[in-house]
Amino acid sequence: MAADAMPESTLPATAAETSPDNPWPLQLLSRKLKAHIERAPAAWIEGQVIEMNRRGGNAFLTLRDVDAEISLPASVWSTVLDRQKTPLERGSRVVALVKADFWVKTGRLNMSVKDIRPVGLGDLLVRIERLRHALAAEGLFADSRKRKLPLLPHRIGLITGRDSDAKKDVLRNAALRWPAVEFDVREVAVQGNTAVAQIIAALRRLDADPHVDVIVLARGGGALEDLLPFSNEDLIRAVAAATTPVVSAIGHEADRPILDDVADLRASTPTDAAKRIVPDVAEELAMVRQARDHLRRSIGRMVDRETDRLHALRSRPVLATPDSMVAARSEDITRLQRRAHAAVSTAIVRALDQVHHLRAQVRALSPQKTLDRGYAVVQIVGDDHQGHTVVSSPEQTPDGTALAIRVAEGRFRATSTGQGQLAER
């Protein structure tokens, strides 16, 4: 029984269910591939025509990606090509509507071009401006994202073409301005389909190097198509993501690739970039001399001003005859000393008078004064032969009582003889 007549119910439903014992016939795989590919919709693609060969009613093209080493063969009806106002040639940049076809008998995949249109300069400019506005809306060109270049970079990363005039201009002019400047040069393709990938790879390597202080992307002038890599979205986003300041030095003043907008500094030419990334040693030395002269003049003026102030101070009377101020203060001190001595002496005299007065009062009231006037104090002598109890009544001194009598000039003993008489001892 023929394979195409075999009932599919006896075969695996999916490719995953096939096995060495239960495989698919080749024609079944081919039919399934064709059905799957035909379900894919047509797509507009952009590329560059690198080969074109007409054979009767058909033409065979080879399209290559504008930014990568990827090519794709395709076929197109001659009638589609004949509709073009400008005949397509090798190197033409085009957009094409392609649809994948699978030939079951040969197992070949063919890209069939349903429509093709050349991309002119106007179309490229429109695309660039559309991309520029979209990236600007994201904020990639905002001034707040711009990084300030170092005053004197120790090492400069330079991304440029191989042995290009732009490279020579940057190196020569930078060395003239600052002979000690160092460069890390990365030579890459600056146009063509490999340019974007090489530039991005060089940019990332330089950005990862901590010794590189600033990165310069330099290229000479050229046609719009030659400068297209510097308006590529992948390159623009790589520059925006870099942590090292980036300088754009692409083309001439009139050239404005999108790289100029995202870079931290835009130089009109590679020569201008060299002038703006390093200072001029002659100008810096001149500024140092000017600053030194200005500092010398400022210090001279300050010294003169302070000297005048010192002369003015020394000419004042108090500094001309400083002992006069001391003499005046010495007289004041002497006068104050005399006044203080007099005040203290007066206070002492008054205090002595008060003491004498109080002493006289105390003495007038003392028992001794009473004794001096002829009075005596009579006490009864106790067992210890000392006077104790003062006699105030005759009843206290019966006959024979030993008495101690104190008078103004001293003490003596006596014995009581009763009421009315005292016996001396």
Long-range contacts (C-beta under 8 A, 24 or more apart in sequence): 3-27, 27-104, 30-102, 30-104, 30-107, 31-104, 33-102, 34-102, 34-104, 37-100, 37-101, 37-102, 37-109, 38-100, 38-101, 38-102, 40-99, 40-100, 41-99, 42-97, 42-98, 42-99, 42-114, 43-97, 43-98, 44-95, 44-96, 44-97, 44-98, 45-72, 45-95, 45-96, 45-98, 46-93, 46-94, 46-95, 46-96, 46-119, 47-72, 47-93, 47-94, 47-96, 48-91, 48-92, 48-93, 48-94, 48-193, 49-88, 49-89, 49-90, 49-91, 49-92, 49-94, 50-90, 50-91, 51-90, 52-88, 52-89, 52-90, 54-78, 54-81, 61-113, 63-94, 63-96, 64-193, 65-193, 66-93, 66-193, 66-228, 67-193, 67-195, 67-196, 67-197, 67-229, 67-232, 67-234, 68-193, 68-194, 68-196, 68-197, 69-193, 69-194, 72-111, 73-110, 73-111, 74-98, 74-110, 74-111, 74-112, 74-113, 75-110, 75-111, 75-112, 75-113, 76-112, 76-113, 76-116, 80-113, 80-114, 80-115, 80-116, 81-116, 84-116, 84-117, 84-118, 86-118, 88-116, 88-118, 92-118, 93-118, 93-119, 93-124, 93-225, 94-118, 94-119, 95-119, 121-224, 124-224, 124-225, 124-228, 125-224, 128-231, 128-257, 128-258, 131-231, 131-233, 131-236, 131-258, 132-231, 132-258, 132-261, 135-233, 135-236, 135-258, 135-261, 135-262, 136-261, 140-236, 140-237, 140-240, 140-261, 140-262, 141-261, 141-262, 145-240, 146-264, 146-265, 147-244, 147-245, 147-264, 148-245, 148-264, 149-214, 149-245, 149-247, 149-264, 149-265, 149-276, 149-277, 150-213, 150-214, 150-245, 151-279, 152-178, 152-278, 152-279, 153-181, 153-213, 153-214, 153-277, 153-278, 154-182, 154-211, 154-213, 155-182, 155-183, 155-184, 155-211, 155-212, 155-213, 156-181, 156-182, 156-183, 156-184, 156-212, 156-213, 156-214, 156-215, 156-216, 156-277, 156-278, 157-183, 157-184, 157-186, 157-206, 157-209, 157-212, 157-214, 157-215, 157-216, 157-244, 158-183, 158-184, 158-185, 158-186, 158-215, 158-216, 158-218, 159-186, 159-188, 159-199, 159-202, 159-203, 159-206, 159-215, 159-216, 159-217, 159-218, 160-185, 160-186, 160-187, 160-188, 160-190, 160-216, 160-217, 160-218, 160-219, 160-270, 161-187, 161-188, 161-189, 161-190, 161-219, 161-220, 162-187, 162-188, 162-189, 163-187, 164-190, 164-218, 164-219, 164-220, 165-220, 165-270, 166-218, 166-219, 166-220, 166-249, 166-270, 167-218, 167-270, 169-218, 169-269, 169-270, 169-271, 169-274, 170-216, 170-218, 170-249, 170-270, 170-271, 170-273, 170-274, 171-274, 172-274, 173-271, 173-274, 173-275, 174-274, 174-277, 174-278, 177-274, 177-275, 177-278, 177-279, 177-280, 177-281, 178-278, 178-279, 178-280, 178-281, 179-281, 181-278, 184-209, 184-211, 184-212, 190-219, 190-229, 191-219, 191-222, 191-225, 191-226, 191-227, 191-228, 191-229, 192-229, 195-229, 196-229, 196-232, 196-234, 196-235, 199-229, 199-235, 200-234, 200-235, 200-238, 203-235, 203-238, 203-239, 203-242, 203-246, 204-238, 204-242, 206-244, 207-242, 207-243, 207-244, 212-244, 213-244, 213-245, 214-244, 214-245, 214-246, 214-247, 214-277, 215-242, 215-244, 215-245, 215-246, 215-247, 216-246, 216-247, 216-249, 216-273, 216-277, 217-246, 217-247, 217-248, 217-249, 217-250, 217-259, 217-263, 218-249, 218-250, 218-270, 218-273, 219-249, 219-250, 219-251, 219-270, 220-251, 220-270, 221-251, 221-252, 221-255, 222-251, 227-251, 227-255, 227-257, 230-257, 230-258, 230-259, 231-257, 231-258, 231-259, 235-259, 236-262, 239-263, 247-273, 247-276, 247-277, 249-273, 368-408, 371-406, 371-407, 371-408, 372-408, 374-408, 376-405, 376-406, 376-407, 377-405, 377-406, 378-403, 378-404, 378-405, 379-403, 379-404, 379-405, 379-406, 380-404, 381-413, 394-419, 394-420
